[in-house]
Amino acid sequence: MAILENIRKRTTVLILIIGLALFAFVISGVFSSDNFSGTKVGSTVAEVNGENIPIDEFRAQVETASRRYGPTVSSTQLVNMVYDQEVRKTILNQQFEDLGIDVESDQIVEFVRTSGYAQIPDFQDENGIFNEEVFRSAIADWKANDPLRYDAWLQDEASIIQAAKERMYFNLVKGGVTATLTEGKLDYDMSNDKVDLQYVRIPFTSIPDSTINVSKSDIQAYINDHKTKFQQEKARDIRFVYFEEKPSAEDDNNVKEGITALLDDSVEYSEAKDANDTIAGFRNTTAMAAFLDRYSDTKFDTIYKAKNDLPTVVADTLMAMNVGDIYGPYKDGDFYKISKVMDRKANGTVKASHILITWEGAERANPSITRTKEEAETEAKRLLAEAKKEGVLFSTLARDNSDGPSAPRGGDLGYFQEGVMADEFNDFCFGNPTGTIGLVETQFGYHVIKVDDKQDVIQVATLAREIEPSEETINTLFTDATKFEMAVLDEEPENFGDIARESSYTVRPVNKIKEMEENLPGLGSQRSIVQWVFNEDTSVGDIRRFNVNNGYAVVQLTKKYKKGLMAPEDASATALPAIRKERKAQQIISANQGKAMEAIASDNNVSVSTASAVTLSSPTIPGAGREPLVVGSAFALDVNQTSKLIEGNSGVFMIKVTNKTEAADVENYSTYAQNLQSSAAARVNGSVYNALKDKAEIEDKRATFY
């Protein structure tokens, strides 16, 4: 800063030269040739509209993301996250280039000023406010004296430039989003114009599916007519048998016997004494912490616990025991345990509620509190008197009057032990019987307190041993998995399921696995299996054994799906119901053509129903569900006019309009138009990018590298 101050004292020309130099490196991203270089080297992880995303740059981004997120995010998740970011950036940058969108120094500064970067202390003046001159000086100082921080800033700057361009681009799009008063009126009318109608509905379910014959060629024709609905990505189906590494019944029993043996004293030979020593067991040891350190999978927890803090399976039992009593062995999850009550404190935990009345300046007081301490005391005494009245609900009084965060819970503070609350609060709660209501003062304010309940707390020592598979069990599991693998490899691929059932193994299918998926139901994170099924050398029917989480999986590839239009077999689940619906509608309309509503109802064993106050914005018919075409048709009819037969979502309808209520006119529809415009503008960012992405030609090559 001293250097810059001296520079400012020089001539105007020198100031201009230095200013231009600062501009060049402070807002370096705008002028850095690296940022605008079209050079692409090495292999590519994706191609977007003919533009490559280089794998070396992509890997650098994945590494950066890995440092940011750490081990909480898997490598595949990181790759997918960075891929989505890079594809988005590439698509949008192509738009920026086509439209000539760029950012200058002042726009970057303005972006920093209006973003979280403005909160960086190095960019703020002595008043804690972002200052452009301080900002530029800080970057200049980093470049000269802190290269690592300056390099980090250059990465931030690249992100800022990208974000600034995106803001400009989407703001341009939003600038073109508008809604006229006519559209506002239409929106108002759709919500407030109402129609009453009578209707008869012949549901599609009245015709059994089995009576509608649909051939493979019919499905193919339907697919060809609705190609956008039947596009699919490259995918795979598998089935597998999971050999889980878990304890056997014998392992379970051995752990139980082992922990039981520790209960009583034992005799061990001591080389130092050349004699037998009696080793105190869990029941008699006087050094519990040391005993558990040596023999237990868990340490001695000296904290006293209330019933709610104890394991559910033994909470009632332990609370009913006396000091010195022992319970167990018992199973708690994956452990066998034996517990001993070491000590008990009567009424060691208290449940209380309070009404906090604080004053301006009290510790942690809400800034909106303006009452004085004297006013707070007066109000607290008033509430104390009110709380002691017969029939008054303390929880309601707390909810309506307390300044504390427990007010929404009726002042309930739950259970707590001694030493948790402020001294005055603690002494009142533990020094008075259940049901007492009183007033105390702490640094937080005045508390009207009600002692709701008291419970004993106990100190428990627990000897625990985890139930784990033995080495013998693990070896047997490996042998079983290998035998099954060899058996299915020796047979025809289609016999996989039969062989599994003969050995009472469960076969689990997983369908439509995508190329960059990682997690498989029932197996967890298994990227190696996904890579194998998408390997060009892996054929349908191939089988392989994998080491998976806690065991082995013998996996078979059962089907491959090519990218593009679905085959009839794959599309049938969606196409069949739609084709049947069309044909049922044709049958129903043909059979009831020219009939009156009452005759249709009688002939089809259905009733004439009514619907009132139906709107276009919520086109739901009671008893039939959402039916926009039917409701739209109703609004096109005059009062007392009857429609033709209409194919709806759930059946074929005939409707008669019995009444129409038009919405009252309003003076100005600008509010409704503005709401439409705001709603549309709020969707711009996501909708525009998704539209650009859908239109883009994207070649995904991630699976080549990951």
Secondary structure, DSSP 8 states (H G I E B T S, - for coil): -HHHHHHHTS-HHHHHHHHHHHHHHHTHHHH-HHHH-----S-EEEEETTEEEEHHHHHHHHHHHHHHHGGGS-HHHHHHHHHHHHHHHHHHHHHHHHHT----HHHHHHHHHTSGGGG-GGGB-TTS-B-HHHHHHHHHHHHHH-HHHHHHHHHHHHHHHHHHHHHHHHHHHHHT----HHHHHHHHHHHH-EEEEEEEEEEGGGS-GGG----HHHHHHHHHHTGGGGEE--EEEEEEEEEE----HHHHHHHHHHHHHTSS-EEEEETTTTEEEEE--TTT-S-HHHHHHHH-SS----S-B-GGGS-TTTHHHHHTS-TT-EEEEEEETTEEEEEEEEEEEEEEEEEEEEEEE--TTSTT--TT----HHHHHHHHHHHHHHHTSTT--HHHHHHHH--STTGGGTTEEEEEETTSS-HHHHHHHHHS-TT-EEEEEETTEEEEEEEEEEEEEEEEEEEEEE----HHHHHHHHHHHHHHHHHHHTS-GGGHHHHHHHTT--EEEEEEEETT--EETTTEE-HHHHHHHHSTT--TT-EEEEEETTEEEEEEEEEEE-SEE--HHHHHHHHHHHHHHHHHHHHHHHHHTT--HHHHHHHTT--EEEEEEE-SSS-EETTTEE-HHHHHHHHTS-TT-B---EE-SSEEEEEEEEEEE-----S--HHHHHHHHHHHHHTHHHHHHHHHHHHS-EEE-HHHH-
